[in-house]
Amino acid sequence: MEVITVFLDLEAVPFNKGFYSVDMTFFFNVCLDVFCPMSPGSVIVNGVSIFNKRVVLYGSEGNVKMFSSDMTQDDVDSQGSFGDVLPKATCQVAEPISLSARICDCPPHCNDSCCRIPDCICNQFGGQLDFVTNRTVYVTIGIFTIVQIVRNVQMLIPAYDFCVPEKECVTTSDDPCEMFRRIDFPTDEFFPPKVIDCSCNDHHHKTK
């Protein structure tokens, strides 16, 4: 089982500024093992499962049109509508999980409501799908999705120029004797601290 594609339709919600409804149509490629009465084994059958879902999300408002250099001069209508005030809806789908499947009688109106499958989906199964049947398979699929509304916004980010060093690095010699001569003589190491410099002076006089 896999997700073939997801069609998304974005529309503004009336009387709710900044809110948009996202209508999603999921198309699944379902692989089933069908056992026929006169067949010694199972037969692998692939079919299409459709699921519709609508969510309402907040996408803010935009009062400008965005033009891009990707569009040509001949596409005036597309250029004017490209990036219009509507945001963009995206849907991320994890790998679907097959939960259950059962064969049921097909309702009379099923052939009218389930045949609206785009040609791009039918071509993946070798052409038009056959809906002339009295039986149908109902599958239960578990999916995890993340639906987002994306809009271009302006952000101020601090930028800094290249840092060119102004000081020249002074080369040092690898001679250890020359490095030792640059070290100050540790005079304090040879003379122990006096009594007044000792932090325990007060404590010494009190306990003496």
PyMOL commands that place a pseudoatom at each C-alpha (Angstrom):
pseudoatom trace, name=CA, resn=MET, resi=1, chain=A, elem=C, hetatm=0, pos=[0.000, 0.000, 0.000]
pseudoatom trace, name=CA, resn=GLU, resi=2, chain=A, elem=C, hetatm=0, pos=[1.269, 3.430, -0.928]
pseudoatom trace, name=CA, resn=VAL, resi=3, chain=A, elem=C, hetatm=0, pos=[0.085, 6.990, -1.406]
pseudoatom trace, name=CA, resn=ILE, resi=4, chain=A, elem=C, hetatm=0, pos=[-0.135, 7.805, -5.126]
pseudoatom trace, name=CA, resn=THR, resi=5, chain=A, elem=C, hetatm=0, pos=[-0.781, 11.515, -4.739]
pseudoatom trace, name=CA, resn=VAL, resi=6, chain=A, elem=C, hetatm=0, pos=[-2.783, 14.094, -2.826]
pseudoatom trace, name=CA, resn=PHE, resi=7, chain=A, elem=C, hetatm=0, pos=[-4.847, 16.818, -4.512]
pseudoatom trace, name=CA, resn=LEU, resi=8, chain=A, elem=C, hetatm=0, pos=[-5.209, 20.035, -2.511]
pseudoatom trace, name=CA, resn=ASP, resi=9, chain=A, elem=C, hetatm=0, pos=[-7.714, 22.824, -3.022]
pseudoatom trace, name=CA, resn=LEU, resi=10, chain=A, elem=C, hetatm=0, pos=[-7.352, 26.047, -1.025]
pseudoatom trace, name=CA, resn=GLU, resi=11, chain=A, elem=C, hetatm=0, pos=[-10.199, 28.523, -0.524]
pseudoatom trace, name=CA, resn=ALA, resi=12, chain=A, elem=C, hetatm=0, pos=[-10.753, 31.454, 1.793]
pseudoatom trace, name=CA, resn=VAL, resi=13, chain=A, elem=C, hetatm=0, pos=[-13.360, 30.948, 4.502]
pseudoatom trace, name=CA, resn=PRO, resi=14, chain=A, elem=C, hetatm=0, pos=[-16.168, 33.515, 4.155]
pseudoatom trace, name=CA, resn=PHE, resi=15, chain=A, elem=C, hetatm=0, pos=[-16.591, 35.984, 7.028]
pseudoatom trace, name=CA, resn=ASN, resi=16, chain=A, elem=C, hetatm=0, pos=[-13.405, 34.682, 8.693]
pseudoatom trace, name=CA, resn=LYS, resi=17, chain=A, elem=C, hetatm=0, pos=[-10.485, 36.809, 7.630]
pseudoatom trace, name=CA, resn=GLY, resi=18, chain=A, elem=C, hetatm=0, pos=[-7.198, 34.991, 7.499]
pseudoatom trace, name=CA, resn=PHE, resi=19, chain=A, elem=C, hetatm=0, pos=[-8.739, 31.497, 7.650]
pseudoatom trace, name=CA, resn=TYR, resi=20, chain=A, elem=C, hetatm=0, pos=[-8.623, 29.074, 4.727]
pseudoatom trace, name=CA, resn=SER, resi=21, chain=A, elem=C, hetatm=0, pos=[-10.169, 25.694, 4.073]
pseudoatom trace, name=CA, resn=VAL, resi=22, chain=A, elem=C, hetatm=0, pos=[-7.917, 22.999, 2.631]
pseudoatom trace, name=CA, resn=ASP, resi=23, chain=A, elem=C, hetatm=0, pos=[-9.760, 20.207, 0.797]
pseudoatom trace, name=CA, resn=MET, resi=24, chain=A, elem=C, hetatm=0, pos=[-7.538, 17.163, 0.347]
pseudoatom trace, name=CA, resn=THR, resi=25, chain=A, elem=C, hetatm=0, pos=[-8.190, 14.121, -1.823]
pseudoatom trace, name=CA, resn=PHE, resi=26, chain=A, elem=C, hetatm=0, pos=[-5.937, 11.147, -1.094]
pseudoatom trace, name=CA, resn=PHE, resi=27, chain=A, elem=C, hetatm=0, pos=[-5.362, 8.436, -3.693]
pseudoatom trace, name=CA, resn=PHE, resi=28, chain=A, elem=C, hetatm=0, pos=[-3.974, 5.126, -2.425]
pseudoatom trace, name=CA, resn=ASN, resi=29, chain=A, elem=C, hetatm=0, pos=[-2.642, 2.157, -4.358]
pseudoatom trace, name=CA, resn=VAL, resi=30, chain=A, elem=C, hetatm=0, pos=[-4.018, -0.853, -2.485]
pseudoatom trace, name=CA, resn=CYS, resi=31, chain=A, elem=C, hetatm=0, pos=[-2.665, -4.359, -3.067]
pseudoatom trace, name=CA, resn=LEU, resi=32, chain=A, elem=C, hetatm=0, pos=[-4.950, -7.226, -1.981]
pseudoatom trace, name=CA, resn=ASP, resi=33, chain=A, elem=C, hetatm=0, pos=[-4.770, -11.017, -1.892]
pseudoatom trace, name=CA, resn=VAL, resi=34, chain=A, elem=C, hetatm=0, pos=[-8.146, -12.218, -3.206]
pseudoatom trace, name=CA, resn=PHE, resi=35, chain=A, elem=C, hetatm=0, pos=[-9.199, -15.840, -2.706]
pseudoatom trace, name=CA, resn=CYS, resi=36, chain=A, elem=C, hetatm=0, pos=[-11.672, -17.125, -5.318]
pseudoatom trace, name=CA, resn=PRO, resi=37, chain=A, elem=C, hetatm=0, pos=[-13.850, -20.226, -4.714]
pseudoatom trace, name=CA, resn=MET, resi=38, chain=A, elem=C, hetatm=0, pos=[-12.613, -22.070, -7.823]
pseudoatom trace, name=CA, resn=SER, resi=39, chain=A, elem=C, hetatm=0, pos=[-8.986, -20.964, -7.535]
pseudoatom trace, name=CA, resn=PRO, resi=40, chain=A, elem=C, hetatm=0, pos=[-6.405, -23.072, -5.690]
pseudoatom trace, name=CA, resn=GLY, resi=41, chain=A, elem=C, hetatm=0, pos=[-4.558, -20.018, -4.384]
pseudoatom trace, name=CA, resn=SER, resi=42, chain=A, elem=C, hetatm=0, pos=[-4.851, -16.313, -3.911]
pseudoatom trace, name=CA, resn=VAL, resi=43, chain=A, elem=C, hetatm=0, pos=[-4.808, -13.721, -6.684]
pseudoatom trace, name=CA, resn=ILE, resi=44, chain=A, elem=C, hetatm=0, pos=[-3.037, -10.384, -6.256]
pseudoatom trace, name=CA, resn=VAL, resi=45, chain=A, elem=C, hetatm=0, pos=[-5.310, -7.469, -7.165]
pseudoatom trace, name=CA, resn=ASN, resi=46, chain=A, elem=C, hetatm=0, pos=[-4.372, -3.785, -7.207]
pseudoatom trace, name=CA, resn=GLY, resi=47, chain=A, elem=C, hetatm=0, pos=[-6.942, -1.059, -6.830]
pseudoatom trace, name=CA, resn=VAL, resi=48, chain=A, elem=C, hetatm=0, pos=[-7.428, 2.607, -6.017]
pseudoatom trace, name=CA, resn=SER, resi=49, chain=A, elem=C, hetatm=0, pos=[-8.784, 3.857, -2.708]
pseudoatom trace, name=CA, resn=ILE, resi=50, chain=A, elem=C, hetatm=0, pos=[-9.962, 7.449, -2.325]
pseudoatom trace, name=CA, resn=PHE, resi=51, chain=A, elem=C, hetatm=0, pos=[-10.283, 9.493, 0.851]
pseudoatom trace, name=CA, resn=ASN, resi=52, chain=A, elem=C, hetatm=0, pos=[-11.423, 13.114, 1.258]
pseudoatom trace, name=CA, resn=LYS, resi=53, chain=A, elem=C, hetatm=0, pos=[-10.614, 15.372, 4.175]
pseudoatom trace, name=CA, resn=ARG, resi=54, chain=A, elem=C, hetatm=0, pos=[-11.097, 19.087, 4.910]
pseudoatom trace, name=CA, resn=VAL, resi=55, chain=A, elem=C, hetatm=0, pos=[-9.240, 21.191, 7.451]
pseudoatom trace, name=CA, resn=VAL, resi=56, chain=A, elem=C, hetatm=0, pos=[-9.497, 24.895, 8.297]
pseudoatom trace, name=CA, resn=LEU, resi=57, chain=A, elem=C, hetatm=0, pos=[-6.244, 26.681, 9.099]
pseudoatom trace, name=CA, resn=TYR, resi=58, chain=A, elem=C, hetatm=0, pos=[-5.134, 30.214, 9.750]
pseudoatom trace, name=CA, resn=GLY, resi=59, chain=A, elem=C, hetatm=0, pos=[-2.968, 31.643, 6.989]
pseudoatom trace, name=CA, resn=SER, resi=60, chain=A, elem=C, hetatm=0, pos=[-3.063, 35.387, 7.707]
pseudoatom trace, name=CA, resn=GLU, resi=61, chain=A, elem=C, hetatm=0, pos=[-3.745, 37.943, 4.982]
pseudoatom trace, name=CA, resn=GLY, resi=62, chain=A, elem=C, hetatm=0, pos=[-1.808, 39.361, 2.073]
pseudoatom trace, name=CA, resn=ASN, resi=63, chain=A, elem=C, hetatm=0, pos=[-2.618, 42.523, 0.152]
pseudoatom trace, name=CA, resn=VAL, resi=64, chain=A, elem=C, hetatm=0, pos=[0.100, 42.364, -2.490]
pseudoatom trace, name=CA, resn=LYS, resi=65, chain=A, elem=C, hetatm=0, pos=[0.807, 40.384, -5.637]
pseudoatom trace, name=CA, resn=MET, resi=66, chain=A, elem=C, hetatm=0, pos=[4.133, 38.696, -6.170]
pseudoatom trace, name=CA, resn=PHE, resi=67, chain=A, elem=C, hetatm=0, pos=[5.796, 38.592, -9.591]
pseudoatom trace, name=CA, resn=SER, resi=68, chain=A, elem=C, hetatm=0, pos=[8.614, 36.250, -10.500]
pseudoatom trace, name=CA, resn=SER, resi=69, chain=A, elem=C, hetatm=0, pos=[11.292, 36.141, -13.179]
pseudoatom trace, name=CA, resn=ASP, resi=70, chain=A, elem=C, hetatm=0, pos=[10.326, 32.523, -13.873]
pseudoatom trace, name=CA, resn=MET, resi=71, chain=A, elem=C, hetatm=0, pos=[7.288, 33.694, -15.839]
pseudoatom trace, name=CA, resn=THR, resi=72, chain=A, elem=C, hetatm=0, pos=[7.605, 34.843, -19.464]
pseudoatom trace, name=CA, resn=GLN, resi=73, chain=A, elem=C, hetatm=0, pos=[6.174, 37.982, -21.008]
pseudoatom trace, name=CA, resn=ASP, resi=74, chain=A, elem=C, hetatm=0, pos=[3.579, 35.963, -22.923]
pseudoatom trace, name=CA, resn=ASP, resi=75, chain=A, elem=C, hetatm=0, pos=[2.036, 34.653, -19.698]
pseudoatom trace, name=CA, resn=VAL, resi=76, chain=A, elem=C, hetatm=0, pos=[0.421, 37.888, -18.584]
pseudoatom trace, name=CA, resn=ASP, resi=77, chain=A, elem=C, hetatm=0, pos=[-2.550, 36.232, -16.894]
pseudoatom trace, name=CA, resn=SER, resi=78, chain=A, elem=C, hetatm=0, pos=[-0.380, 33.690, -15.127]
pseudoatom trace, name=CA, resn=GLN, resi=79, chain=A, elem=C, hetatm=0, pos=[2.085, 36.361, -14.104]
pseudoatom trace, name=CA, resn=GLY, resi=80, chain=A, elem=C, hetatm=0, pos=[-0.636, 38.519, -12.572]
pseudoatom trace, name=CA, resn=SER, resi=81, chain=A, elem=C, hetatm=0, pos=[-2.182, 35.659, -10.628]
pseudoatom trace, name=CA, resn=PHE, resi=82, chain=A, elem=C, hetatm=0, pos=[1.098, 34.053, -9.619]
pseudoatom trace, name=CA, resn=GLY, resi=83, chain=A, elem=C, hetatm=0, pos=[1.596, 34.383, -5.898]
pseudoatom trace, name=CA, resn=ASP, resi=84, chain=A, elem=C, hetatm=0, pos=[-1.636, 36.274, -5.389]
pseudoatom trace, name=CA, resn=VAL, resi=85, chain=A, elem=C, hetatm=0, pos=[-2.880, 36.998, -1.895]
pseudoatom trace, name=CA, resn=LEU, resi=86, chain=A, elem=C, hetatm=0, pos=[-3.696, 33.325, -1.294]
pseudoatom trace, name=CA, resn=PRO, resi=87, chain=A, elem=C, hetatm=0, pos=[-1.071, 31.322, 0.619]
pseudoatom trace, name=CA, resn=LYS, resi=88, chain=A, elem=C, hetatm=0, pos=[0.119, 27.856, -0.385]
pseudoatom trace, name=CA, resn=ALA, resi=89, chain=A, elem=C, hetatm=0, pos=[-1.112, 24.637, 1.226]
pseudoatom trace, name=CA, resn=THR, resi=90, chain=A, elem=C, hetatm=0, pos=[1.170, 21.647, 1.712]
pseudoatom trace, name=CA, resn=CYS, resi=91, chain=A, elem=C, hetatm=0, pos=[0.503, 18.141, 3.002]
pseudoatom trace, name=CA, resn=GLN, resi=92, chain=A, elem=C, hetatm=0, pos=[3.083, 15.665, 4.251]
pseudoatom trace, name=CA, resn=VAL, resi=93, chain=A, elem=C, hetatm=0, pos=[1.988, 12.027, 4.483]
pseudoatom trace, name=CA, resn=ALA, resi=94, chain=A, elem=C, hetatm=0, pos=[3.806, 9.217, 6.248]
pseudoatom trace, name=CA, resn=GLU, resi=95, chain=A, elem=C, hetatm=0, pos=[3.736, 5.643, 5.008]
pseudoatom trace, name=CA, resn=PRO, resi=96, chain=A, elem=C, hetatm=0, pos=[0.110, 4.419, 5.268]
pseudoatom trace, name=CA, resn=ILE, resi=97, chain=A, elem=C, hetatm=0, pos=[-0.821, 1.509, 7.504]
pseudoatom trace, name=CA, resn=SER, resi=98, chain=A, elem=C, hetatm=0, pos=[-3.261, -1.161, 6.345]
pseudoatom trace, name=CA, resn=LEU, resi=99, chain=A, elem=C, hetatm=0, pos=[-5.716, -1.910, 9.146]
pseudoatom trace, name=CA, resn=SER, resi=100, chain=A, elem=C, hetatm=0, pos=[-8.518, -4.005, 7.634]
pseudoatom trace, name=CA, resn=ALA, resi=101, chain=A, elem=C, hetatm=0, pos=[-10.295, -4.934, 4.392]
pseudoatom trace, name=CA, resn=ARG, resi=102, chain=A, elem=C, hetatm=0, pos=[-13.666, -6.517, 3.633]
pseudoatom trace, name=CA, resn=ILE, resi=103, chain=A, elem=C, hetatm=0, pos=[-15.808, -7.276, 0.580]
pseudoatom trace, name=CA, resn=CYS, resi=104, chain=A, elem=C, hetatm=0, pos=[-19.276, -5.715, 0.544]
pseudoatom trace, name=CA, resn=ASP, resi=105, chain=A, elem=C, hetatm=0, pos=[-22.122, -5.233, -1.895]
pseudoatom trace, name=CA, resn=CYS, resi=106, chain=A, elem=C, hetatm=0, pos=[-21.704, -2.125, -3.979]
pseudoatom trace, name=CA, resn=PRO, resi=107, chain=A, elem=C, hetatm=0, pos=[-24.490, 0.457, -3.410]
pseudoatom trace, name=CA, resn=PRO, resi=108, chain=A, elem=C, hetatm=0, pos=[-26.469, 1.572, -6.499]
pseudoatom trace, name=CA, resn=HIS, resi=109, chain=A, elem=C, hetatm=0, pos=[-25.011, 5.087, -6.419]
pseudoatom trace, name=CA, resn=CYS, resi=110, chain=A, elem=C, hetatm=0, pos=[-21.436, 3.890, -6.009]
pseudoatom trace, name=CA, resn=ASN, resi=111, chain=A, elem=C, hetatm=0, pos=[-20.710, 3.834, -9.727]
pseudoatom trace, name=CA, resn=ASP, resi=112, chain=A, elem=C, hetatm=0, pos=[-21.697, 7.492, -10.073]
pseudoatom trace, name=CA, resn=SER, resi=113, chain=A, elem=C, hetatm=0, pos=[-19.697, 8.831, -7.126]
pseudoatom trace, name=CA, resn=CYS, resi=114, chain=A, elem=C, hetatm=0, pos=[-16.526, 6.745, -7.344]
pseudoatom trace, name=CA, resn=CYS, resi=115, chain=A, elem=C, hetatm=0, pos=[-15.727, 7.044, -11.040]
pseudoatom trace, name=CA, resn=ARG, resi=116, chain=A, elem=C, hetatm=0, pos=[-14.243, 10.539, -10.847]
pseudoatom trace, name=CA, resn=ILE, resi=117, chain=A, elem=C, hetatm=0, pos=[-10.631, 9.439, -10.945]
pseudoatom trace, name=CA, resn=PRO, resi=118, chain=A, elem=C, hetatm=0, pos=[-8.179, 11.565, -12.968]
pseudoatom trace, name=CA, resn=ASP, resi=119, chain=A, elem=C, hetatm=0, pos=[-6.570, 10.084, -16.046]
pseudoatom trace, name=CA, resn=CYS, resi=120, chain=A, elem=C, hetatm=0, pos=[-3.112, 10.452, -14.506]
pseudoatom trace, name=CA, resn=ILE, resi=121, chain=A, elem=C, hetatm=0, pos=[-4.176, 7.997, -11.785]
pseudoatom trace, name=CA, resn=CYS, resi=122, chain=A, elem=C, hetatm=0, pos=[-5.850, 5.586, -14.210]
pseudoatom trace, name=CA, resn=ASN, resi=123, chain=A, elem=C, hetatm=0, pos=[-2.776, 5.497, -16.447]
pseudoatom trace, name=CA, resn=GLN, resi=124, chain=A, elem=C, hetatm=0, pos=[-0.759, 3.992, -13.627]
pseudoatom trace, name=CA, resn=PHE, resi=125, chain=A, elem=C, hetatm=0, pos=[-3.106, 0.988, -13.736]
pseudoatom trace, name=CA, resn=GLY, resi=126, chain=A, elem=C, hetatm=0, pos=[-3.040, 0.539, -17.510]
pseudoatom trace, name=CA, resn=GLY, resi=127, chain=A, elem=C, hetatm=0, pos=[-5.988, 2.726, -18.496]
pseudoatom trace, name=CA, resn=GLN, resi=128, chain=A, elem=C, hetatm=0, pos=[-9.579, 3.192, -17.360]
pseudoatom trace, name=CA, resn=LEU, resi=129, chain=A, elem=C, hetatm=0, pos=[-10.574, 1.341, -14.232]
pseudoatom trace, name=CA, resn=ASP, resi=130, chain=A, elem=C, hetatm=0, pos=[-13.470, -1.100, -14.279]
pseudoatom trace, name=CA, resn=PHE, resi=131, chain=A, elem=C, hetatm=0, pos=[-16.374, -0.071, -12.038]
pseudoatom trace, name=CA, resn=VAL, resi=132, chain=A, elem=C, hetatm=0, pos=[-18.985, -2.438, -13.489]
pseudoatom trace, name=CA, resn=THR, resi=133, chain=A, elem=C, hetatm=0, pos=[-19.258, -4.768, -10.536]
pseudoatom trace, name=CA, resn=ASN, resi=134, chain=A, elem=C, hetatm=0, pos=[-21.683, -5.643, -7.783]
pseudoatom trace, name=CA, resn=ARG, resi=135, chain=A, elem=C, hetatm=0, pos=[-19.023, -6.143, -5.166]
pseudoatom trace, name=CA, resn=THR, resi=136, chain=A, elem=C, hetatm=0, pos=[-16.510, -3.702, -3.791]
pseudoatom trace, name=CA, resn=VAL, resi=137, chain=A, elem=C, hetatm=0, pos=[-13.717, -3.783, -1.249]
pseudoatom trace, name=CA, resn=TYR, resi=138, chain=A, elem=C, hetatm=0, pos=[-13.734, -1.390, 1.665]
pseudoatom trace, name=CA, resn=VAL, resi=139, chain=A, elem=C, hetatm=0, pos=[-10.323, -0.824, 3.261]
pseudoatom trace, name=CA, resn=THR, resi=140, chain=A, elem=C, hetatm=0, pos=[-9.424, 0.897, 6.498]
pseudoatom trace, name=CA, resn=ILE, resi=141, chain=A, elem=C, hetatm=0, pos=[-6.175, 2.840, 6.251]
pseudoatom trace, name=CA, resn=GLY, resi=142, chain=A, elem=C, hetatm=0, pos=[-4.296, 4.623, 8.997]
pseudoatom trace, name=CA, resn=ILE, resi=143, chain=A, elem=C, hetatm=0, pos=[-2.341, 7.695, 7.943]
pseudoatom trace, name=CA, resn=PHE, resi=144, chain=A, elem=C, hetatm=0, pos=[-0.361, 10.393, 9.725]
pseudoatom trace, name=CA, resn=THR, resi=145, chain=A, elem=C, hetatm=0, pos=[-0.350, 13.774, 7.996]
pseudoatom trace, name=CA, resn=ILE, resi=146, chain=A, elem=C, hetatm=0, pos=[0.923, 17.287, 8.599]
pseudoatom trace, name=CA, resn=VAL, resi=147, chain=A, elem=C, hetatm=0, pos=[-1.051, 19.998, 6.802]
pseudoatom trace, name=CA, resn=GLN, resi=148, chain=A, elem=C, hetatm=0, pos=[0.471, 23.461, 6.607]
pseudoatom trace, name=CA, resn=ILE, resi=149, chain=A, elem=C, hetatm=0, pos=[-0.287, 26.821, 5.067]
pseudoatom trace, name=CA, resn=VAL, resi=150, chain=A, elem=C, hetatm=0, pos=[2.827, 28.593, 3.810]
pseudoatom trace, name=CA, resn=ARG, resi=151, chain=A, elem=C, hetatm=0, pos=[3.074, 32.276, 3.029]
pseudoatom trace, name=CA, resn=ASN, resi=152, chain=A, elem=C, hetatm=0, pos=[6.052, 34.415, 2.045]
pseudoatom trace, name=CA, resn=VAL, resi=153, chain=A, elem=C, hetatm=0, pos=[6.849, 37.000, 4.699]
pseudoatom trace, name=CA, resn=GLN, resi=154, chain=A, elem=C, hetatm=0, pos=[9.481, 39.697, 5.031]
pseudoatom trace, name=CA, resn=MET, resi=155, chain=A, elem=C, hetatm=0, pos=[12.078, 39.255, 7.765]
pseudoatom trace, name=CA, resn=LEU, resi=156, chain=A, elem=C, hetatm=0, pos=[14.963, 41.490, 8.829]
pseudoatom trace, name=CA, resn=ILE, resi=157, chain=A, elem=C, hetatm=0, pos=[18.171, 39.541, 9.363]
pseudoatom trace, name=CA, resn=PRO, resi=158, chain=A, elem=C, hetatm=0, pos=[21.387, 41.350, 10.383]
pseudoatom trace, name=CA, resn=ALA, resi=159, chain=A, elem=C, hetatm=0, pos=[24.157, 40.990, 7.817]
pseudoatom trace, name=CA, resn=TYR, resi=160, chain=A, elem=C, hetatm=0, pos=[27.829, 41.755, 8.359]
pseudoatom trace, name=CA, resn=ASP, resi=161, chain=A, elem=C, hetatm=0, pos=[30.573, 42.531, 5.894]
pseudoatom trace, name=CA, resn=PHE, resi=162, chain=A, elem=C, hetatm=0, pos=[33.642, 40.385, 5.433]
pseudoatom trace, name=CA, resn=CYS, resi=163, chain=A, elem=C, hetatm=0, pos=[36.068, 40.586, 8.351]
pseudoatom trace, name=CA, resn=VAL, resi=164, chain=A, elem=C, hetatm=0, pos=[39.440, 41.520, 6.878]
pseudoatom trace, name=CA, resn=PRO, resi=165, chain=A, elem=C, hetatm=0, pos=[42.313, 41.207, 9.388]
pseudoatom trace, name=CA, resn=GLU, resi=166, chain=A, elem=C, hetatm=0, pos=[44.113, 44.502, 9.973]
pseudoatom trace, name=CA, resn=LYS, resi=167, chain=A, elem=C, hetatm=0, pos=[47.077, 43.230, 11.978]
pseudoatom trace, name=CA, resn=GLU, resi=168, chain=A, elem=C, hetatm=0, pos=[49.837, 41.157, 10.517]
pseudoatom trace, name=CA, resn=CYS, resi=169, chain=A, elem=C, hetatm=0, pos=[50.699, 37.962, 12.293]
pseudoatom trace, name=CA, resn=VAL, resi=170, chain=A, elem=C, hetatm=0, pos=[54.139, 38.055, 13.856]
pseudoatom trace, name=CA, resn=THR, resi=171, chain=A, elem=C, hetatm=0, pos=[56.149, 34.999, 13.108]
pseudoatom trace, name=CA, resn=THR, resi=172, chain=A, elem=C, hetatm=0, pos=[57.852, 33.359, 16.056]
pseudoatom trace, name=CA, resn=SER, resi=173, chain=A, elem=C, hetatm=0, pos=[60.960, 31.304, 16.150]
pseudoatom trace, name=CA, resn=ASP, resi=174, chain=A, elem=C, hetatm=0, pos=[60.887, 27.670, 17.030]
pseudoatom trace, name=CA, resn=ASP, resi=175, chain=A, elem=C, hetatm=0, pos=[64.001, 28.052, 19.173]
pseudoatom trace, name=CA, resn=PRO, resi=176, chain=A, elem=C, hetatm=0, pos=[63.028, 26.997, 22.750]
pseudoatom trace, name=CA, resn=CYS, resi=177, chain=A, elem=C, hetatm=0, pos=[65.851, 29.048, 24.293]
pseudoatom trace, name=CA, resn=GLU, resi=178, chain=A, elem=C, hetatm=0, pos=[64.568, 32.240, 22.713]
pseudoatom trace, name=CA, resn=MET, resi=179, chain=A, elem=C, hetatm=0, pos=[61.056, 31.496, 23.960]
pseudoatom trace, name=CA, resn=PHE, resi=180, chain=A, elem=C, hetatm=0, pos=[62.413, 30.895, 27.479]
pseudoatom trace, name=CA, resn=ARG, resi=181, chain=A, elem=C, hetatm=0, pos=[64.222, 34.239, 27.509]
pseudoatom trace, name=CA, resn=ARG, resi=182, chain=A, elem=C, hetatm=0, pos=[60.925, 36.064, 26.936]
pseudoatom trace, name=CA, resn=ILE, resi=183, chain=A, elem=C, hetatm=0, pos=[59.409, 34.636, 30.132]
pseudoatom trace, name=CA, resn=ASP, resi=184, chain=A, elem=C, hetatm=0, pos=[59.614, 36.918, 33.212]
pseudoatom trace, name=CA, resn=PHE, resi=185, chain=A, elem=C, hetatm=0, pos=[61.586, 35.677, 36.138]
pseudoatom trace, name=CA, resn=PRO, resi=186, chain=A, elem=C, hetatm=0, pos=[59.179, 34.219, 38.790]
pseudoatom trace, name=CA, resn=THR, resi=187, chain=A, elem=C, hetatm=0, pos=[60.434, 36.211, 41.754]
pseudoatom trace, name=CA, resn=ASP, resi=188, chain=A, elem=C, hetatm=0, pos=[57.421, 35.451, 43.965]
pseudoatom trace, name=CA, resn=GLU, resi=189, chain=A, elem=C, hetatm=0, pos=[58.102, 31.755, 43.712]
pseudoatom trace, name=CA, resn=PHE, resi=190, chain=A, elem=C, hetatm=0, pos=[61.388, 32.184, 45.600]
pseudoatom trace, name=CA, resn=PHE, resi=191, chain=A, elem=C, hetatm=0, pos=[60.081, 34.437, 48.379]
pseudoatom trace, name=CA, resn=PRO, resi=192, chain=A, elem=C, hetatm=0, pos=[57.278, 33.080, 50.584]
pseudoatom trace, name=CA, resn=PRO, resi=193, chain=A, elem=C, hetatm=0, pos=[54.491, 35.485, 51.549]
pseudoatom trace, name=CA, resn=LYS, resi=194, chain=A, elem=C, hetatm=0, pos=[54.849, 37.612, 54.662]
pseudoatom trace, name=CA, resn=VAL, resi=195, chain=A, elem=C, hetatm=0, pos=[52.568, 37.299, 57.678]
pseudoatom trace, name=CA, resn=ILE, resi=196, chain=A, elem=C, hetatm=0, pos=[50.510, 40.349, 56.728]
pseudoatom trace, name=CA, resn=ASP, resi=197, chain=A, elem=C, hetatm=0, pos=[49.934, 38.847, 53.288]
pseudoatom trace, name=CA, resn=CYS, resi=198, chain=A, elem=C, hetatm=0, pos=[48.641, 35.589, 54.724]
pseudoatom trace, name=CA, resn=SER, resi=199, chain=A, elem=C, hetatm=0, pos=[44.879, 35.257, 54.779]
pseudoatom trace, name=CA, resn=CYS, resi=200, chain=A, elem=C, hetatm=0, pos=[45.023, 33.418, 58.080]
pseudoatom trace, name=CA, resn=ASN, resi=201, chain=A, elem=C, hetatm=0, pos=[46.680, 36.290, 59.976]
pseudoatom trace, name=CA, resn=ASP, resi=202, chain=A, elem=C, hetatm=0, pos=[43.611, 37.186, 62.074]
pseudoatom trace, name=CA, resn=HIS, resi=203, chain=A, elem=C, hetatm=0, pos=[42.908, 33.612, 62.904]
pseudoatom trace, name=CA, resn=HIS, resi=204, chain=A, elem=C, hetatm=0, pos=[46.552, 33.127, 63.948]
pseudoatom trace, name=CA, resn=HIS, resi=205, chain=A, elem=C, hetatm=0, pos=[46.483, 36.021, 66.463]
pseudoatom trace, name=CA, resn=LYS, resi=206, chain=A, elem=C, hetatm=0, pos=[43.211, 34.883, 68.016]
pseudoatom trace, name=CA, resn=THR, resi=207, chain=A, elem=C, hetatm=0, pos=[44.343, 31.341, 68.633]
pseudoatom trace, name=CA, resn=LYS, resi=208, chain=A, elem=C, hetatm=0, pos=[47.894, 32.149, 69.665]
for i in range(1, 208): cmd.bond("trace and resi %d" % i, "trace and resi %d" % (i + 1))
show_as sticks, trace
zoom trace
